[in-house]
Amino acid sequence: MMQRTTRWRILFVLSAIAWISMISGCGGAKQSLISDGSLTAIRLPPPRTQGGMPLMEALKERKSERDFSPTPLPDQVLSNLLWAGFGINRPESGRRTAPSAMNWQETDIYVFTEKGAYLYDAKENVLLPVAAGDHRAETGSMIQPFVKKAPVNLVYVVDAAKTGMMGKIALSTADRDMFSDTAVGFISQNVYLYCTSEGLSTVVRGMVDREAVRSRLQLRPEQRVILAQSVGYPADQEAKPAPELKQLSDGKYPGEAQYEDLVYRVSVEIKNHRIDQVEIVDIGSDEYRDEAAAIARSVVSRQQMDVDAVSGATPASRAVLKAVEDALAKAAKSR
């Protein structure tokens, strides 16, 4: 009887600790602005959580790349990227796309761009301003010059304050840190798979100027800089105008391209040496129709053929772009 009572007491204490940990671990100090006020928050558009490359194909193609185009990532791509990494995929519970021990959610993602450093607020889907200015070089080392060119460098920071009583008392520091470091690894892999799916280049890095980053972000003692990850378009993928529009005659031109077992067909209308309209004639499936229409609008709006660099096209919707290119090639031949 005594053994049973003792066992129940131990279970009660552990449950209490876990409950306290869950409550106290949801906090963490607020990040304050460390700039002159010239940096403002960026309200990201809702992430697009459908489409993309099939998982097995993404795993097959996943790789590290260190050559980047300086082309900035559009807000929509940034929203998708951060959601894939560690966004909220179950709004009713606030749980995330990557696991963390006891749901601590102790990893913060800082986003370094040419304009400044921001903190990703997953709940509000907003980038909170932290430090104005271009500090991308600080996220790497002297032997990683590409970090200054990559449009985005993510820095993963673990906040031990978010692990609550369980992380501070019930676990050893080594065990707690092991759990947290593993959680960062999950987030990094999510980013890898998203980048593979979207045709982006990325590389995760352990070589970070941690003291410079700590100072720049004014991190607290319980916050640790774990890894950084550079993200951008491939070096050879630059945004460029639609080819030779000024040489094309007015008219409607058909184009087509294949995606998996589907054939995408479009009709491109040229007026006054501009792409006036891109009509989606047939894509063989209603599943991708919204994506196809979005890419068609982007082509008309931006008069640019490298839509990936401005709208984050999925593999399916890239077929629309290829179909448009086919139509313009036919227009060029008809001169």
C-alpha positions in Angstrom: 0.0 0.0 0.0 2.8 2.4 0.9 4.5 1.7 -2.5 1.3 2.4 -4.3 0.8 5.7 -2.4 4.4 6.8 -3.1 4.0 6.0 -6.7 0.8 8.1 -7.0 2.5 11.0 -5.2 5.4 10.9 -7.7 3.0 10.8 -10.6 1.1 13.7 -9.1 4.2 15.8 -8.6 5.4 15.1 -12.1 2.0 16.0 -13.5 2.0 19.2 -11.5 5.5 20.1 -12.8 4.4 19.5 -16.4 1.3 21.6 -15.9 3.3 24.5 -14.4 5.9 24.1 -17.2 3.1 24.4 -19.8 1.7 27.5 -18.2 5.0 29.3 -17.4 6.7 28.1 -20.7 4.2 30.0 -22.8 5.8 33.3 -21.8 9.2 34.6 -22.4 10.3 38.2 -22.5 9.0 40.4 -25.2 11.5 41.5 -27.8 11.9 45.3 -27.9 12.8 47.5 -30.8 16.6 48.1 -30.9 16.6 50.7 -33.7 16.0 54.4 -34.2 12.4 53.7 -35.2 13.1 53.6 -38.9 12.2 49.9 -39.1 8.5 49.1 -39.0 6.6 45.8 -38.6 5.7 43.8 -41.7 2.2 42.3 -41.8 2.6 39.2 -43.9 -0.1 37.8 -46.1 -1.8 34.6 -45.0 0.5 31.6 -45.9 -0.5 29.4 -48.8 -0.7 26.0 -47.4 -1.8 24.0 -50.4 0.1 22.7 -53.5 3.8 22.3 -53.8 6.0 19.4 -54.7 5.1 15.9 -53.6 6.9 15.0 -50.4 9.0 12.1 -51.8 10.1 14.2 -54.7 11.1 17.0 -52.4 13.1 14.6 -50.3 14.8 13.3 -53.4 15.8 16.9 -54.6 16.7 18.3 -51.1 20.2 19.8 -51.0 22.3 22.6 -49.7 23.2 25.5 -52.1 25.4 28.5 -51.3 25.0 30.6 -54.5 22.2 33.2 -54.3 20.5 35.8 -56.4 20.1 39.2 -54.5 16.5 39.3 -55.7 14.4 39.9 -52.5 11.8 37.4 -51.4 8.3 38.7 -51.8 6.2 38.9 -48.6 4.0 36.0 -49.8 7.0 33.7 -50.2 8.4 34.9 -46.8 5.0 34.1 -45.2 4.9 30.6 -46.8 8.6 30.0 -45.8 8.2 30.9 -42.1 4.9 29.1 -41.8 6.5 26.0 -43.2 9.4 26.3 -40.8 7.6 26.9 -37.6 4.1 28.4 -38.2 0.9 27.5 -36.6 -0.8 24.6 -38.4 -3.5 23.9 -35.7 -5.0 27.3 -34.8 -7.4 25.8 -32.2 -4.4 24.7 -30.1 -1.6 27.0 -31.3 0.6 24.0 -32.2 3.2 24.3 -34.9 4.5 22.7 -38.0 7.6 21.5 -36.2 7.6 19.5 -32.9 9.1 20.7 -29.6 9.5 18.9 -26.3 6.5 19.3 -24.1 5.2 21.8 -26.6 7.7 24.4 -25.2 7.9 26.2 -28.6 11.1 27.7 -27.3 12.6 28.5 -30.7 12.4 32.1 -32.0 13.2 32.8 -35.7 14.9 36.1 -36.4 14.8 37.2 -40.1 17.8 39.2 -41.3 17.3 41.1 -44.6 18.9 44.1 -46.3 16.6 46.4 -44.4 17.0 45.0 -40.9 16.5 42.2 -38.4 13.0 41.1 -37.5 11.4 38.6 -35.1 8.8 36.2 -36.6 5.5 36.3 -34.6 3.8 33.1 -35.8 0.5 33.9 -33.9 0.0 37.2 -35.6 1.9 36.3 -38.8 3.9 39.5 -38.6 7.6 40.4 -38.6 8.4 42.5 -35.6 11.2 45.1 -36.1 14.3 44.5 -33.9 17.3 46.2 -35.5 17.4 48.5 -38.5 20.2 48.2 -41.0 21.9 45.5 -43.0 23.4 43.0 -40.5 23.3 39.9 -42.7 27.1 39.5 -42.5 26.9 39.0 -38.8 24.8 35.8 -39.3 27.8 34.1 -40.9 31.6 34.1 -40.8 34.5 35.4 -42.9 34.6 32.2 -45.0 30.9 32.5 -45.8 30.7 35.6 -48.0 27.4 34.5 -49.6 25.5 35.4 -46.4 25.8 39.1 -47.3 24.2 38.4 -50.7 21.4 36.0 -49.7 18.2 38.1 -49.4 17.2 36.3 -46.2 19.2 34.8 -43.4 17.2 33.1 -40.6 18.7 32.8 -37.2 17.3 30.2 -34.8 17.4 31.3 -31.2 16.4 29.1 -28.3 14.9 30.8 -25.2 15.3 28.6 -22.1 12.8 30.9 -20.3 10.0 29.3 -22.4 10.8 25.8 -21.1 9.2 26.6 -17.7 9.7 24.7 -14.5 10.3 21.4 -16.3 13.2 22.8 -18.2 14.7 24.7 -15.3 14.3 22.2 -12.5 13.1 18.7 -13.5 15.6 18.3 -16.4 19.4 18.7 -16.4 20.7 21.6 -18.5 22.3 19.1 -20.9 18.9 17.3 -21.5 17.0 20.5 -21.8 19.5 21.8 -24.4 19.4 18.6 -26.3 15.7 18.8 -26.6 15.9 22.4 -27.8 18.7 21.8 -30.2 16.7 18.9 -31.8 13.7 21.2 -32.2 15.8 23.6 -34.2 16.8 20.8 -36.4 13.2 20.0 -37.2 12.5 23.6 -38.1 15.6 23.8 -40.4 14.5 20.6 -42.3 11.0 22.1 -42.8 12.7 25.1 -44.4 14.8 22.8 -46.6 11.7 21.0 -47.8 9.8 24.2 -48.5 12.8 25.6 -50.4 13.1 22.5 -52.5 9.4 22.6 -53.3 9.6 26.2 -54.4 12.8 26.2 -56.3 14.7 28.2 -53.7 18.3 27.8 -52.6 19.1 27.3 -49.0 21.9 26.1 -46.6 21.8 25.7 -42.9 25.0 26.9 -41.1 26.6 26.3 -37.7 29.2 29.0 -38.2 27.6 32.1 -36.9 29.2 35.2 -35.3 27.2 34.4 -32.1 28.6 37.3 -30.1 27.8 39.8 -32.8 24.3 38.4 -33.2 23.7 38.4 -29.4 24.8 42.0 -29.2 22.8 43.1 -32.2 19.6 41.5 -30.9 20.4 42.3 -27.3 19.6 38.7 -26.3 19.1 37.7 -22.7 21.5 35.3 -20.9 18.9 32.4 -21.3 18.7 32.9 -25.1 21.1 30.8 -27.2 21.9 31.3 -30.9 21.9 27.7 -32.4 22.0 27.9 -36.2 21.5 30.2 -39.1 20.0 29.4 -42.5 20.4 31.4 -45.7 17.5 31.4 -48.2 17.1 33.0 -51.6 16.6 32.4 -55.3 19.3 30.5 -57.2 22.1 32.8 -58.4 21.2 32.3 -62.1 17.5 33.2 -61.5 17.1 36.9 -61.9 13.9 38.8 -62.5 13.9 40.0 -66.1 11.4 41.6 -68.5 9.3 39.5 -70.8 11.5 38.8 -73.8 11.4 41.2 -76.7 7.8 42.4 -76.2 8.5 45.5 -78.2 9.2 43.3 -81.3 5.9 41.3 -81.1 2.9 42.2 -83.1 -0.5 42.6 -81.5 -2.7 39.4 -81.5 -3.6 36.3 -79.5 -1.1 33.5 -79.4 -1.6 29.9 -78.0 0.9 28.2 -75.8 1.2 25.0 -73.9 3.3 23.2 -71.4 3.1 19.9 -69.5 3.0 19.3 -65.7 3.1 15.6 -64.7 0.3 14.1 -66.8 -1.5 17.4 -67.4 -1.2 19.7 -70.4 -1.6 23.4 -69.6 -2.9 25.5 -72.4 -3.1 29.3 -72.4 -3.9 32.1 -74.8 -1.7 35.2 -74.6 -2.9 38.5 -76.0 -0.4 41.2 -77.0 -1.5 44.8 -77.3 0.8 47.8 -77.8 3.9 45.6 -77.1 2.5 44.5 -73.7 1.1 41.3 -72.4 -2.5 42.5 -72.1 -4.1 39.2 -71.1 -3.2 35.6 -70.2 -6.2 33.4 -70.5 -6.2 29.9 -68.9 -7.7 27.7 -71.7 -7.2 24.3 -70.1 -5.1 22.8 -67.3 -6.8 19.4 -67.1 -7.7 19.7 -63.4 -9.6 22.2 -61.3 -7.2 21.5 -58.4 -4.6 23.9 -59.8 -6.9 26.5 -61.4 -6.6 29.1 -58.7 -2.8 28.9 -58.7 -2.8 29.1 -62.5 -5.0 32.2 -62.4 -2.7 33.8 -59.9 0.4 33.3 -62.0 -1.5 34.6 -65.1 -2.3 37.8 -63.2 1.3 38.2 -62.0 2.6 38.0 -65.6 0.2 40.7 -66.7 0.7 42.9 -63.7 4.5 42.7 -63.7 5.3 42.2 -67.4 8.0 39.8 -66.1 8.6 36.2 -67.1 10.5 35.1 -64.1 7.4 34.9 -62.0 9.1 32.6 -59.5 11.2 35.5 -58.3 8.2 37.7 -57.5 5.3 35.3 -56.5 6.7 32.0 -55.3 5.1 29.8 -58.0 4.6 26.2 -57.2 5.9 23.5 -59.6 2.3 23.2 -61.0 1.9 26.9 -61.6 5.3 27.2 -63.2 3.8 25.2 -66.0 1.6 28.2 -66.7 4.7 30.3 -67.1 6.3 27.8 -69.5 3.0 27.9 -71.5 3.2 31.7 -71.7 6.8 31.5 -72.8 5.7 29.0 -75.5 3.0 31.4 -76.7 5.5 34.3 -76.9 8.0 32.1 -78.8 5.2 31.4 -81.3 4.4 35.2 -81.5 8.1 35.9 -82.2 8.1 33.3 -85.1 5.0 34.9 -86.6 6.6 38.3 -87.2 
